[in-house]
């Protein structure tokens, strides 16, 4: 099958540190190549995916930001325009087109004729998505959780595929650091303040990893920074090596979200390290964390405090096995390919019916 993935213009694929969407695109495309499919990536020129054909000679927004100085507010639109030009010029001839970025590419994909799929790497219940579903009723949405799928019209919903990643990216750790870990943007949606409160209430050290949210920098300055000390540390963004160290040595990952998280990639990254997850009951959390097996699902800091001894005693080998069974990149690719094939078969059937003469 000839598959086109259309990436966002924000970060390269895969990202160096932060960039969950780009990480998923990289893992899905690579797993599809492993399954002997021809894969093309439309995205920034600083992407680097072995064995995948890459189209795009513009550089990502994050590359421009690293050059120093303010980035003009119109730059993302310019990068999107170049992406659309590439898709118009080279998108034809693919069996399916899978969109992962902004809504701009939907109209182009529709005109190219191949079945178009879209993964929304965000919540799907906001007005912009509702308008998108209305405007593009033929676009097939691959939801990343049942929680997210609830906001997608049945006419658009192609199926539900949980994220996955390669089993060898992380290895099981022993939790010998004894601290709690938090990994995510420093923002009120992710609620690192709850992780801080939990660490203080249980007498444990806490390592906070992740970038300051550029859309909400005041949260870090007003809520997180004043709480930092020798026991509560912010270590910034981390790459895969840093994640292995952070998560593998942690007693538990704290995932104290305060929004309808559509998936939460960091939860399965922790599980890959055998590290239990303390997660708040929002969005996809009950689908990803098996309470009492791979972590605990709670509704408050008080509940998390009461169950702390339970969670840190969970079997790390069993957590790693659950990751391997439920969240592999191969499983993600296989389930996605099944949705592609269903659409292609339906299209072929419709085209055959249209060509058949009336009796």
N, C-alpha and C positions, 0 to 999 in steps of 0.2 A: 504494500500500500504506500502511496506517495502522500506524505503528511506535511503540512505547513503549520508551524507554530508562529504566532505573531506576539512578540514579547512587548512589555512596557519599554518606555524610553528612559526610565529613571536610573536604573542600575544596569551594569553588564550582567550577562547570563553565563555562568553562575556569578553571584555577588561575592566580593571579597569578605565582607562581614555581614552587615544588615541587609536584608532583602529577601523575605520569605517567598514572595511570588516568583522572583527570578530563580530561586533555589528549586522550587517545585517544577518550573518549566525545564530547567536543566536536567533534573532527575527523570522526568517523564520522557523527554526527548531521547535521552541516553538509553533508557530502558527499551524504548521502541526500536532504536537502532540494534540493541542486543537481540531483539526479536526479528531481525532481518528486514526491517522496513526502511524506506528511503525518507529521510527527515530533513526538512529545510527550516532554518530559524531566521525569521525576519526580526531584526533588532539592531542595536548599536554595534559599531565596529569594534568596540572593546570587549565584546562577548568572546568567549573562548570555549567552544565545545568540540572536543575531538570527535571525528567521524560524522559530524553533522554539517551539512552544507549551510553556510552562513551568507545572508544577503543584507547589506547595509554598510554605508561608508561614512555615516555620521557617528559622533561620539556621544555617550550617554550624558544625561544631565549631571550625574554625580561626578563624572570626569571634569566637566566644565566648572563645577563648584569647587573642585580641588585645586583649580588653577589660581585661586585667590581672587579677591575682589567680588563685588556684588554681581549676581547673575540677573540679567534683564528678565522681568516677569513674562515677557513674550517668548522666551527661549523654548520652553516645553512645546508650545504650539508649532514652532519652527521645526523641532525634531519630529513631532508627530506628522507634519506635512511631508518630511522626507521619508518617513516610514510608509506613509500611504502611497507615495510615489513608487517606492520599491515594490509594494504589494501589487499595485496596478501593473507594473512592468513585468514582474516575475511570478505573480501568484497563480496564473493560469496553469492548467495541467496537473494540479494536485487533486487527489481523490477527496481530501477533506482539508478544511482550513480551521485551525483551532486558535481562537483569540484569547489573550490573557491580559491585555492592557486596558486602556481607556476605550470609550465607545466609538472613537473616530473610525476604526477599521471596519465596523459592522456594515456600513453602506458599501464599501469597496468589496468586502467578502461576498455580500449578497449579489453584486453585479458579476462576480467571477463565475458564478454558477454552481460551484462545488458545494456540498453540504457544509454549512458553517456551524461550528460549535463555539461556545464561550464559557470559560470558567471565570466566575466572579470571585476574586480573592479578597472579598470584603463582605459586609452585610448586604443583603439583597432587598431589604424592606424599605429603603429610603425612596423619596420621590423621583430621583433621577433614574433609578433602575426600573421603577414602575412605568415611567414614560418610555424607557428603552424597550421593555417588553411589549408595550403597545405599538411602538414604531416598527419593531422587527419581529413580527409574530412567527416567522419561519426560522429564526435563529434558535438553535438547540442549546439549552443551558445544562452544563454538567455541574450539579451542585456538589459542594465538598463536605456537606453534612446534611442529615435530615433536618436539623434546626434551620439551616439556611434554605433548604428546599421548600420549607413551609411558606416562604414569601414569593416563590416562583410560580407563575400560572401553569396549570397542568398542560396547557397547549405548548408551552416553551420547554418544559422540563424533560430532558433526555434521560436523565438518570442521576444517581448519587455515587460518587467515587471518593472515598477518603484518601487523603494524601498518603504518600509513602516515601521511602528513601532507601538508598543502598545499605545493606546490612553491614558492610565493612567500613562505613564512614566513622562510626564510633564503636568503641569496645566497652565491655562491662567494667565499671569501676567498683571500688570497694567502699566508697563513702567515708574514707578514713579522715577526711578533713573535719567532719562533724558539723559543719556549718549549713545554713540554709542558703539556697541560691535563688535568684530572681533573674530572668532573662527576657528583656523586652523593652519597648520604648518607655521613656520616663514621661508618662502622661496619665491623666485621670482615668482613661479607659482601662489601662493596665494595672493601676492602683498599687504601685510599689510601696505606698504608705501603709497598706495593710500588711505587706511582708515585713516592714520595719516594726510595726506593732506586734506582730506574731513573734519575731525574733526577740524583742525585748521581754515579752510576756513569758517566753520559754527559756530565757537566759542563753540563747544561742547566737553565735556570730552570723552575720548576713553579708553575702557578696551580691551586689546589684550590678548586672551587666546589661548594656544596651545604650543606645544613643539618647540624647536629649531630644524630645519631639520638636522638630522645627516649627510645627504649627501651634505649639503650646509651651514655649520655653519658660514661661513664668512658673509653671507647675514645678519644675525642677528647682528653680531658684527659691521658691516660697515654701515648698513642702519637703522636698528630698534633701537638698543641700544642708538646711539647718539640722537635719537629723544625723548627718554623717559624723562618725568618730572612729575610734580604734576598733570597735566591734561592728559597726555598720559602714561598709565601704562601697563606693561606686568605682568600678574598674573600666567603665566605658564599653565600647563595642569590642567583640571578640570574634576571631576567625574560628575555623573548625578545630585547630589545635587548642585554642583557648577554651572552646566549648567542651572539649574532651576533659580538659583539666578542671574546669569549673563544675561541670555536671557530674563527672565521674567521681570526684572527691567529695561531693555534697551529700549530706545526710538525706536531703529531700529538695525538690524544686517547689517553690511556691508560685502558684499561678492564680493570683487573686483578682481576676478581671471584674470589671463593672460595666460590661457591655455584652451584646449577644455575639460573642466570638464565633465566626463561621467555622473555624477549625482549631487553630492553635498548634502550629508546627513544633514549637518548643516542647510541648508535652511529649511528643514521640521521640524527640531528640533526647530528652531525659530518660525515657524508657529504654532507648538503645544503649544507654550507659548503665542500665539496671537501677536507675535512681527513681524512687517513688515520687509521685506528684501529689501535692496538696492543692486542690483546685476548687474554685468557687463555682457553684451550680448556675452557670449562665451559658447560653448558646449551645455549642457542641460538646461541652465538657462531659456530660453523662454518657455520650457516645464514645468518647476517646478513653476516658479513665474508668477502669473497672474497679468500683469501690471495694476496698479490702484485698485487692489483688495487685493492681499496678499503682495504687495510691488511695487517696480518700477524696470524696466529694463533699464539700461543706457549704454552709450558708452564712458563716460568721467567723470572726477571729476567735471568739470564745469557743466555738465548736472545734476549730483547728487546734487550739491549745489543749483541749481535753483529749483529743485523739493523737497528739504528737507521738507519744510512746508507741502507739499502735503502728503508725505509718513508718517510723524509722526502723521497725523490726520486720517489715515485709521482706520477703525473699527476693533478693536482687537478681538471682538467676531466673526465677519465675517471671519477673518483670521483663527481663531481656528476652525470654522465650515468647512472651506475649507480643512484644514488639516484632519479632521475626515472623510470627504467624499472622499478624493482623496488618502490619504497616510497611511491608516491603515495597520497593520500587517496582518489582516485577508484577506484584498483584495490582498496583495502581495502573501500570501500563496495560495489563491484560483486560481489566475491567473497562478502561477507556477505549481500547481497541474494539471491544465487543459493541460498544455504543456506535463507534464509527461504522462498523460493518453493517449494523442494523439500518443505519441511515442510507448507506450506499445500496444495500439490497432493496430498500423501499424506493429509492430513486430509480434504480434500474427497472423495477417492476412498473413504476408509474410511466417511465419512458416507453417501455414495451407496450403498455396498454394504449398509450397515445398513438403509437405507430400502427397498431392493429386496425384493419379496416372494419367498419361497422357491418354487422350481418345484414 
